[in-house]
Amino acid sequence: MTALFSLPIHNRAGICRHNFGLLGGVLIALTPIALQAAPASGEFVANKRCELFQSKNKQTNPDNWQSNIGERYPVAEILGNSSNPDWLRVRTNAASSPLRWIKGDCGQYNAAATAPAESIATAQPAANVEPTQTSLTSKSTAVKSENSQERGTPEKRQGNVCQIEDNYDSNVLALSWQSTFCELYGSRKAECRALSQTSDAPQWQHFSLHGLWPNRQQCGTRYGFCSSVKQQPSDFCDYPEVPLNASVQKNLEEVMPSARYGSCLERHEWWKHGTCRNQDPNDYFLLATQLTQEVNASAWVQQFIHDRIGKKVTQQELNQSFDASFGQGAHTKVTLDCAKGLLSEIRISLPQVINSSDSLPSLLAKAPKAKKTNCPATLLIDNPN
């Protein structure tokens, strides 16, 4: 009886050993091989704002850098399909780890393009880019806000209400400090190259008009593109021209260097924001220019800011001086925006209705509270030198 049962047991063991070896081979064959990055060249053209990671695996992003829409980034490495990579390692001007990883679906990879070193794209920290106020219908050119979420964004909940003109409930006047803009972001811009030739240009002494943005609370930062133009092109100068009369154009050029030197910010501001105010472009830019001039003519700019260019100031000092010029508590209607400890921009909250005869203090008194600042307690008012 013992001999009778020993053979089947031996056979079963043999079969098990055989099957285990076969199964192990199959499992090894099916185990995914980790992809390795390969050296590459060419350029990557970003068509939406995406994070630029120091480490794509750990999702680390020192200084919270993001791509700029339309910018061309020299490519150093790719991961994935050579014609449609999952990730690309691109060269940026970030001070910390200039080689950064970006997702392949954030733009278009062109392996044949030549991207010289001097054309390294100017990425930006997320906190300093203009809020993108729309979602685009074209997937390949989709523009996402730096703080939009995958689900439940206001424009998804509200349909196209965020692209209907004259449907806003407040405004924001965005004014840039030109020296910080040129130093950190716009060194290749025509206006920055021109202004760099002289350190005493008036544009270094006051704020520059970024834009007058009508806002709708339920749309978050995505209220915009309320005309036939529904998306941002790769270059601002690819927008249709904005018909302005000579006097409006002249005054605009005094407060918006981009309009003076031909990099076309005024086109972007009109087609993205101005079209939502249901105004003639001349009226829109006349109002924006007047508001900017009132800020720049104030004691806050002419005395406090001007006397502290190249110096450090505290937020408390800035707020107290702003209140002295525009009324008690006026500073609560202003968001100070900083980058790397430098004052980059101020965003002034304004009410829905703005008449040309309204003074800025009266408008601030009726305006909603501004968002919190990202500035440190002590910041530097940048000097062009």
C-alpha positions as CSV (number, residue, x, y, z in Angstrom):
1,M,0.0,0.0,0.0
2,T,2.9,2.3,0.7
3,A,4.4,1.8,-2.7
4,L,1.0,2.3,-4.3
5,F,0.6,5.8,-2.9
6,S,4.1,7.0,-3.1
7,L,4.1,7.4,-6.9
8,P,1.1,9.7,-7.2
9,I,2.5,11.9,-4.4
10,H,5.8,12.1,-6.2
11,N,4.1,13.0,-9.5
12,R,2.1,15.7,-7.9
13,A,5.1,17.2,-6.4
14,G,6.9,17.1,-9.7
15,I,4.0,18.6,-11.5
16,C,3.9,21.4,-8.9
17,R,7.5,22.1,-9.3
18,H,7.1,22.2,-13.0
19,N,4.1,24.5,-12.9
20,F,5.7,26.8,-10.4
21,G,8.7,27.3,-12.7
22,L,6.4,28.0,-15.7
23,L,4.3,30.4,-13.7
24,G,7.4,32.2,-12.3
25,G,8.7,32.7,-15.9
26,V,5.3,34.2,-16.9
27,L,5.3,36.5,-13.9
28,I,8.8,37.7,-14.7
29,A,7.9,38.3,-18.3
30,L,4.9,40.3,-17.2
31,T,6.7,42.4,-14.7
32,P,6.8,46.0,-16.0
33,I,10.3,47.3,-16.7
34,A,10.9,50.8,-15.1
35,L,11.3,53.4,-17.8
36,Q,14.4,55.4,-17.9
37,A,14.8,58.9,-19.0
38,A,16.7,59.3,-22.3
39,P,18.8,62.3,-23.4
40,A,16.9,64.5,-25.8
41,S,17.0,67.8,-27.6
42,G,14.4,70.1,-29.3
43,E,11.9,72.2,-27.5
44,F,8.7,71.9,-25.6
45,V,6.0,74.6,-26.1
46,A,3.7,75.0,-23.1
47,N,0.0,75.5,-23.8
48,K,-1.1,75.6,-20.2
49,R,0.2,76.4,-16.8
50,C,1.7,73.3,-15.2
51,E,4.0,72.7,-12.3
52,L,7.7,72.4,-13.0
53,F,9.0,69.7,-10.7
54,Q,12.5,69.3,-9.4
55,S,11.6,65.7,-8.8
56,K,8.6,64.3,-10.6
57,N,8.5,61.2,-8.4
58,K,8.5,63.2,-5.1
59,Q,6.5,66.1,-6.7
60,T,9.0,68.6,-5.2
61,N,8.8,72.1,-6.7
62,P,11.1,74.6,-4.9
63,D,9.6,78.1,-5.1
64,N,6.4,76.7,-6.7
65,W,7.4,77.3,-10.3
66,Q,5.0,76.9,-13.3
67,S,5.3,77.0,-17.0
68,N,4.2,80.1,-19.0
69,I,1.7,79.6,-21.8
70,G,3.3,79.9,-25.2
71,E,6.9,79.7,-23.8
72,R,9.5,77.5,-25.5
73,Y,11.6,75.3,-23.2
74,P,14.8,73.6,-24.3
75,V,14.5,69.9,-23.7
76,A,17.3,67.9,-21.9
77,E,15.6,64.5,-21.3
78,I,12.4,62.7,-22.1
79,L,10.6,59.8,-20.5
80,G,8.2,57.7,-22.5
81,N,7.4,57.6,-26.2
82,S,9.9,59.7,-28.2
83,S,7.2,61.4,-30.2
84,N,4.7,61.9,-27.3
85,P,6.7,61.6,-24.0
86,D,4.9,61.3,-20.7
87,W,7.5,63.6,-19.0
88,L,10.1,66.0,-20.3
89,R,13.0,67.6,-18.4
90,V,13.4,71.1,-19.6
91,R,15.7,74.0,-18.9
92,T,14.3,77.0,-17.0
93,N,15.6,80.1,-15.4
94,A,14.7,78.9,-11.9
95,A,17.5,79.9,-9.5
96,S,17.0,76.6,-7.6
97,S,17.4,73.5,-9.9
98,P,16.9,75.1,-13.3
99,L,16.4,71.6,-14.9
100,R,12.7,70.8,-14.2
101,W,10.3,68.1,-15.1
102,I,7.0,68.9,-16.8
103,K,4.1,66.6,-17.9
104,G,3.9,65.9,-21.6
105,D,0.3,66.8,-21.8
106,C,1.1,70.4,-20.8
107,G,2.2,71.3,-24.3
108,Q,3.8,70.1,-27.5
109,Y,7.2,68.5,-27.9
110,N,9.1,69.3,-31.1
111,A,12.2,67.1,-31.3
112,A,13.4,68.8,-34.5
113,A,13.3,72.3,-33.2
114,T,16.5,74.1,-32.3
115,A,16.4,75.8,-28.9
116,P,19.5,77.9,-28.2
117,A,20.6,78.3,-24.6
118,E,19.9,82.0,-24.6
119,S,16.2,81.4,-25.4
120,I,15.6,79.5,-22.1
121,A,11.9,80.2,-21.2
122,T,11.0,82.4,-18.4
123,A,9.0,80.3,-16.0
124,Q,7.2,81.9,-13.1
125,P,6.3,81.1,-9.5
126,A,2.6,80.3,-9.3
127,A,1.8,83.1,-7.0
128,N,2.8,85.8,-9.6
129,V,1.0,84.8,-12.7
130,E,-2.2,86.5,-13.7
131,P,-5.2,84.4,-12.8
132,T,-6.4,82.5,-15.9
133,Q,-10.1,83.3,-16.0
134,T,-11.5,80.8,-18.4
135,S,-11.5,77.2,-19.4
136,L,-10.9,76.6,-23.2
137,T,-12.8,74.5,-25.5
138,S,-9.7,73.2,-27.3
139,K,-8.1,70.4,-25.3
140,S,-4.7,71.0,-26.9
141,T,-4.6,74.6,-26.0
142,A,-6.5,74.5,-22.7
143,V,-5.6,77.2,-20.2
144,K,-5.9,76.3,-16.5
145,S,-5.8,78.6,-13.6
146,E,-3.0,78.0,-11.2
147,N,-5.5,77.3,-8.5
148,S,-8.3,75.5,-10.5
149,Q,-9.2,72.0,-9.4
150,E,-10.0,68.9,-11.4
151,R,-13.6,68.7,-10.3
152,G,-16.3,71.2,-9.4
153,T,-14.7,74.3,-10.9
154,P,-17.1,77.2,-11.1
155,E,-17.2,77.3,-14.9
156,K,-18.1,73.6,-14.9
157,R,-21.0,74.2,-12.5
158,Q,-22.2,77.4,-14.1
159,G,-21.8,76.5,-17.8
160,N,-20.8,79.5,-19.9
161,V,-21.9,82.1,-17.3
162,C,-18.2,82.9,-16.8
163,Q,-17.9,84.1,-20.4
164,I,-20.9,86.4,-20.6
165,E,-20.3,90.1,-20.9
166,D,-21.6,92.6,-18.3
167,N,-22.1,89.7,-15.8
168,Y,-19.6,90.7,-13.2
169,D,-20.0,91.9,-9.6
170,S,-16.7,93.5,-8.8
171,N,-13.4,94.7,-10.4
172,V,-9.7,94.4,-9.7
173,L,-7.0,96.9,-10.8
174,A,-3.7,95.0,-11.2
175,L,-0.6,97.2,-11.1
176,S,2.9,95.7,-11.6
177,W,6.2,96.9,-10.2
178,Q,8.2,97.0,-13.4
179,S,11.6,96.4,-11.9
180,T,10.5,93.1,-10.3
181,F,8.7,92.0,-13.4
182,C,11.7,92.6,-15.6
183,E,14.2,91.0,-13.2
184,L,12.2,87.8,-12.5
185,Y,10.0,87.2,-15.5
186,G,10.3,89.6,-18.5
187,S,14.0,90.0,-19.2
188,R,13.4,89.0,-22.8
189,K,10.4,91.3,-23.2
190,A,10.9,94.3,-25.5
191,E,10.0,96.8,-22.9
192,C,12.4,95.4,-20.4
193,R,15.3,95.4,-22.8
194,A,14.5,99.0,-23.8
195,L,14.1,100.2,-20.2
196,S,17.3,98.5,-19.1
197,Q,19.3,101.1,-21.0
198,T,18.6,103.7,-18.4
199,S,18.1,103.4,-14.7
200,D,16.2,106.6,-14.3
201,A,13.4,105.9,-16.7
202,P,10.1,107.0,-15.2
203,Q,8.7,103.5,-15.6
204,W,11.0,102.4,-12.8
205,Q,9.6,105.0,-10.4
206,H,5.9,104.1,-10.5
207,F,3.5,101.2,-11.0
208,S,2.7,99.9,-14.5
209,L,-0.8,98.9,-15.6
210,H,-1.3,95.2,-15.8
211,G,-5.0,95.2,-16.2
212,L,-8.5,96.1,-15.1
213,W,-10.2,92.8,-14.4
214,P,-14.0,92.5,-14.0
215,N,-14.8,89.6,-11.8
216,R,-17.8,87.4,-11.0
217,Q,-17.6,85.8,-7.5
218,Q,-19.2,82.4,-8.5
219,C,-16.6,82.1,-11.3
220,G,-13.6,82.4,-9.0
221,T,-10.7,83.7,-11.1
222,R,-12.1,82.4,-14.4
223,Y,-14.4,85.2,-15.6
224,G,-13.2,86.3,-19.0
225,F,-13.1,86.0,-22.8
226,C,-16.6,87.4,-23.3
227,S,-16.4,88.0,-27.0
228,S,-15.8,85.9,-30.1
229,V,-12.2,85.3,-28.9
230,K,-12.4,82.5,-26.5
231,Q,-8.9,81.5,-25.8
232,Q,-5.4,82.8,-25.3
233,P,-3.0,82.4,-28.3
234,S,0.6,81.4,-27.8
235,D,1.7,85.0,-28.3
236,F,-0.2,88.1,-27.2
237,C,0.5,89.7,-30.5
238,D,-1.5,87.0,-32.2
239,Y,-4.7,88.4,-30.7
240,P,-6.6,90.7,-33.1
241,E,-5.5,94.3,-32.9
242,V,-7.4,96.6,-30.5
243,P,-8.7,99.8,-32.2
244,L,-7.7,102.7,-30.0
245,N,-7.7,106.4,-30.8
246,A,-4.5,108.3,-30.7
247,S,-5.0,110.1,-27.4
248,V,-6.0,106.9,-25.5
249,Q,-3.1,105.0,-27.1
250,K,-0.7,107.7,-26.0
251,N,-1.9,107.8,-22.4
252,L,-1.9,104.0,-22.2
253,E,1.7,103.8,-23.4
254,E,2.7,106.0,-20.4
255,V,1.4,103.5,-17.9
256,M,1.7,100.2,-19.8
257,P,5.3,99.7,-21.2
258,S,4.2,96.7,-23.1
259,A,1.9,98.8,-25.2
260,R,4.6,101.3,-25.9
261,Y,7.3,98.8,-26.9
262,G,5.1,96.4,-28.9
263,S,4.7,93.2,-26.8
264,C,0.9,93.5,-27.0
265,L,-0.2,93.1,-23.4
266,E,-3.1,95.6,-24.2
267,R,-4.5,93.1,-26.7
268,H,-4.5,90.3,-24.1
269,E,-6.1,92.6,-21.4
270,W,-8.8,93.7,-23.8
271,W,-9.8,90.3,-25.3
272,K,-9.6,88.5,-22.0
273,H,-10.9,91.1,-19.6
274,G,-12.1,94.2,-21.3
275,T,-14.7,92.4,-23.4
276,C,-16.5,91.4,-20.3
277,R,-17.2,95.0,-19.2
278,N,-19.4,95.7,-22.2
279,Q,-17.5,98.8,-23.1
280,D,-15.8,100.3,-26.1
281,P,-12.0,99.5,-25.9
282,N,-11.3,103.3,-25.7
283,D,-13.6,103.7,-22.7
284,Y,-12.1,100.6,-21.1
285,F,-8.5,101.7,-21.4
286,L,-9.3,105.3,-20.6
287,L,-10.8,104.2,-17.3
288,A,-7.9,101.8,-16.5
289,T,-5.4,104.5,-17.3
290,Q,-7.1,107.1,-15.1
291,L,-7.2,104.7,-12.2
292,T,-3.5,103.9,-12.6
293,Q,-2.6,107.6,-12.9
294,E,-4.5,108.3,-9.6
295,V,-2.6,105.6,-7.8
296,N,0.8,106.8,-9.1
297,A,0.0,110.5,-8.3
298,S,-0.8,109.7,-4.7
299,A,1.5,110.5,-1.8
300,W,1.7,106.7,-1.2
301,V,3.7,106.3,-4.5
302,Q,5.3,109.8,-4.9
303,Q,6.6,109.8,-1.4
304,F,6.5,106.5,0.5
305,I,7.2,104.1,-2.4
306,H,9.6,106.4,-4.3
307,D,11.7,107.2,-1.2
308,R,12.1,103.5,-0.5
309,I,13.0,102.1,-3.9
310,G,15.9,99.6,-3.3
311,K,15.0,99.4,0.4
312,K,13.2,97.0,2.7
313,V,9.8,97.9,4.2
314,T,7.4,96.2,6.4
315,Q,3.8,95.3,5.4
316,Q,2.7,97.4,8.4
317,E,4.5,100.4,7.0
318,L,3.0,99.9,3.5
319,N,-0.5,99.5,5.0
320,Q,-0.3,102.6,7.2
321,S,1.0,104.7,4.3
322,F,-1.7,103.4,1.9
323,D,-4.4,104.3,4.5
324,A,-3.0,107.8,4.9
325,S,-3.5,108.3,1.2
326,F,-6.7,106.5,0.5
327,G,-8.6,106.4,3.8
328,Q,-8.7,104.4,7.0
329,G,-8.8,100.7,6.3
330,A,-8.2,101.1,2.6
331,H,-5.3,98.6,2.8
332,T,-7.8,95.8,3.4
333,K,-8.9,96.3,-0.2
334,V,-5.4,95.7,-1.6
335,T,-3.5,92.4,-2.1
336,L,0.3,92.8,-2.1
337,D,1.9,90.2,-4.3
338,C,5.5,89.2,-3.9
339,A,8.1,87.0,-5.5
340,K,11.3,86.0,-3.8
341,G,10.8,88.7,-1.2
342,L,10.3,91.5,-3.8
343,L,7.1,93.5,-4.3
344,S,5.8,92.3,-7.6
345,E,2.3,93.6,-8.0
346,I,-0.6,95.2,-6.1
347,R,-4.2,94.2,-6.8
348,I,-6.7,96.7,-5.8
349,S,-10.3,95.6,-5.2
350,L,-12.9,97.8,-6.7
351,P,-16.7,97.8,-6.8
352,Q,-18.9,96.7,-9.7
353,V,-19.8,100.2,-10.8
354,I,-16.9,102.6,-11.5
355,N,-17.7,106.1,-12.8
356,S,-15.0,108.2,-14.3
357,S,-15.8,110.9,-11.7
358,D,-15.4,108.6,-8.7
359,S,-12.3,109.1,-6.6
360,L,-10.2,106.1,-5.6
361,P,-10.9,106.6,-1.9
362,S,-14.6,106.5,-2.6
363,L,-14.3,103.4,-4.7
364,L,-12.2,101.6,-2.1
365,A,-14.8,102.4,0.5
366,K,-17.4,100.4,-1.5
367,A,-15.1,97.6,-2.7
368,P,-15.1,94.1,-1.3
369,K,-12.2,92.9,0.9
370,A,-9.1,91.8,-1.0
371,K,-7.5,88.4,-0.8
372,K,-4.7,87.7,1.6
373,T,-1.1,88.6,0.6
374,N,1.6,86.2,-0.1
375,C,4.3,88.7,0.9
376,P,6.6,88.2,3.9
377,A,6.4,90.6,6.9
378,T,9.3,92.6,5.4
379,L,9.8,92.9,1.7
380,L,12.0,94.8,-0.8
381,I,10.9,97.4,-3.3
382,D,13.1,96.4,-6.1
383,N,15.6,98.8,-7.8
384,P,16.5,98.4,-11.5
385,N,20.2,98.7,-10.8
